[in-house]
């Protein structure tokens, strides 16, 4: 059948008395005489897409993320739905899975996904490398996060831990036996550790930190407690680099020396 309004052709039952055009939505009778066909107006505003169709398009759209190779450090994009990939540079395998640990676990983990150590979990792996982690159970191995680490634990951490952003939650009370290396750390609970931070250390109200700290800056809110030695700046700075020579004094001393006289040597 051909729609008399827009000219759209569609299949219909041979004995149908009336039908609806699937193109324009108007009803017509297949047995009625056809008036002059109307051409589709291309200048008209496009038909509005229903909301549920828009949501389906958003949910079905694949998003990509940037991952780096463990071997050559090359970065490339992969789909969020992927569980593994190969580096386009060195062809090394890259695990992208997320791990949720609810029991004893001792295998090595090296993934660009996330790790969740639940309250009943016991992670004793020699080495764990991941994108981000949430620590609520026993951690007896080494853990290194590419992005963030959230600790909500009462207990001791004998292994090495490190992350770009680390958060110690309010109910936490942890004691770290090895150096904690971070970029920034936000302490809301109790923590005993030696911290090396290339960024800032923040102790919130009610938070407590005991141990030596080397950081670029430190902020302690009213009600926060810090006990230990503090070094602000880079750990490898020498006293000479911290106290540069004044240039103005040098110029004055050089001006008083007559021409042709022996020039004094600078101290080394």
N, C-alpha and C positions, 0 to 999 in steps of 0.2 A: 504494500500500500504506500501511497505517496501523500504526505501531509499537504492539504490545500493552503496552509498558512505560511510554511517555511520551505516546503519542497523536500523535506527529509523523507527518505524511503526506509520502510521497516516491514518485517514479516508479521502477518496477522492471520488468525484463524479465518477460513474461507466463509464461515457462516456468521462472523462477527457483525453486530449491528452498529456499535460505537466503539471507539478506541481513543487512546491518548497518545499524542506524539511524544516520542522519547527525546526529541531534540528541543522543542519549544514548550512542551507541557500542556498544550491546548488539546481539547477534545474535538473529534470530528467523526462523521459517519462515512464509512468506506463506500456506501452505496449512493451518497449524495453527489450531485453534479459538481464538478470541480470548477471553482471560480479561477480567475486569473492568478497565477502563481506570483507570490511576493518574494522578491529576492531578499536574502538575509542582509540586514543593515550592519555593515562592518564598522561603521563609525560609532555605533552604540557602545555604552560602557560595558566592560566585560562582566560576566555573571559572577556574583560573589560566591566564593567557595565556603561551604558550611564549616562551622567551627570544628566539628568532630573530624572532618577531613584534614584540616590544618594540624590538629593535634596528632593524627596518625602520621602525617608527613614528618612532624618533628620527632616523634618517637622512633620512626623507622629510619631516620637519618643517622648515618654512621659518623662518629666523631673520631678524630685522630689525636694522638699524643706523641710527644717527642721522647725518644729513649736513646740512651747512649750505650755503646758496646763496652763490655767488661774488659776486652783485650786491647783494642786500638782507640777506645774513647770516641769513636765517630758517632755522630747523632743522626737519626733518621726518624721519619714519621711512620707510625703503625696505627692500625685501627684499635679502638677501645675493646672490640670484641675478640681480638687476637689473644691467644694463650702462649704463643711463642713466635719467634722470628729469627732470621739470620742476618748478620751484619752485611750490608752491601760492600763494605770495604775489605774485611778479612774473612767473611763467611762464617764467623763464629756463631754458635747457637746462643740465643738470649731467651731466658725464661721470663714470661710475663704474668705468671699465675699469682693469685693471692693465696696466702696460707693462714689458716685458722687452727691454732694449736690448743687442743682441749685435754690432752694426756701427755705422757712422757714422750719427748721427741729429741733425738740425738743426731739426726742427719744434717749434713751441711746444706745450707740454703743460699742460693745466689740468684735473685730474681729482681726484676724491675717492677714487680707488683708490691702489695702490702702484706705485712705480717701482723696478726692479732694473737697475742698470747693471753688466753683467758685466765680467770682466777684458778681454775683447776689444771692449767697447763704447766709443764715443766720442761723448759728449753735448755738443754745442755750441749748444744752443738758447738763445735770448736769455732766455727765462723758462720755468721749470718749476715748477708748483705741484701738490702731491700730498698724500696723507694721510701716508704714510711712505715711506722710501727706503733702499736698500742700495747703497752706492757702492763699486765694485771696479775700475772702469775710469776713463778720462780724463773729467774734468768741466771744461769750459771755459765753461759758461754759469752763469746764476743758478738756484739751487735753494732753494725754500722748502717746508718740510714742516709740515703741520698737527699732526702727532703726533711721530714719532720719525725719526731719521736715524742709520744705522750706517755708519761709514767704515772700510774695510779696503783701504787704498791707499798706495802709495809714489809720491809725485809732488807737483806743484803744482796749486793750485786758484785760478785768477785771478778767478773770479766770486764773487758774494755767496751765502752759504749761511746758513740759519737753520732752527731746529726747536724744538719744545718740549723734547724729550729727545734729546741727541746723545751717541753713543758712538764713541770713537776706539779701534779694536782694537789689540792688542799689536804686531802686525806692521806697523802703519801708521807712515809717516813723511811727514807732509804739511806743506806750507807754504802758508798762505792769504794772499793779497795784499790782501783787503778784510776789513772787520770781520765777525766771526762773532757773530750775535745768537741767543741761546738762552735757555731758562728754566733748564735744568740741563744740565751737560756732564760726562761721565765719560771721563777720558783714561787709557788703558792703554798707548798707544804714544808716539811722538814727534810733537809738534805745535808749529808756529811760527805764531802768529796773535795778533791783537788781539781780545779776547773781551769782549762786553757780555752779562752774564748777570743776569737778574732773580731767579734762584734761587741755586743753589750750583755751585761748580766743584770737582771731585774729581780729584786726581792719584793714580793707583794706584801700587803698588810696581813699579818699572821704567819708569814713565811719565815723560815730560818735556814741559814747556811753556815756551816762550820767547816773551815778548811781554807787552804791557800788559793788565791784567785789571781790569774793573769788575764786581763781583758782590756779592750779599747776604752770601755766606759762601764760604770756601774751606777745603778739607781736603786735606792732603798726607800720604800714608802714608809710613812709613819706607822709604826707597829711592826715593821720588819726587823729582823735581827741578823747581824753578820758578825762572825767571830773567826779571825784568822789573819794571815798576811795578805796584803793587797798590792799588786803591781799594775799600774795603769800605763798602757803603751805596749810596744812590741817586746817580746821576751828576749830578743837578741840585740836590743839597743845597748850601746856602750855609753859611758859617762860623757865621752867627748862628743858623741852625736846628740846627747840631750842638752849640752851646754855649748852652742856654737860660739866662735870668737866674734866679738863686736868689730865690724868693719870700720866704723868711724875712728876708733882708737888706733887702729893700724895706720890709717892715712895720716893722722896727726904725728905719730912717731916717725914715719918715713919722711915727712916734710922737714923735720928738724935736722936730719942728717945732711951735712954739706956734700956737695958734689965732689966726687973723687975720693971721699973717705971710704973706709972699709964698711961694707954693709953688714949689719948683724944678721946672723942666721936664725931662722925660726926654730923653735923648740920642736923636737920630734918625740 
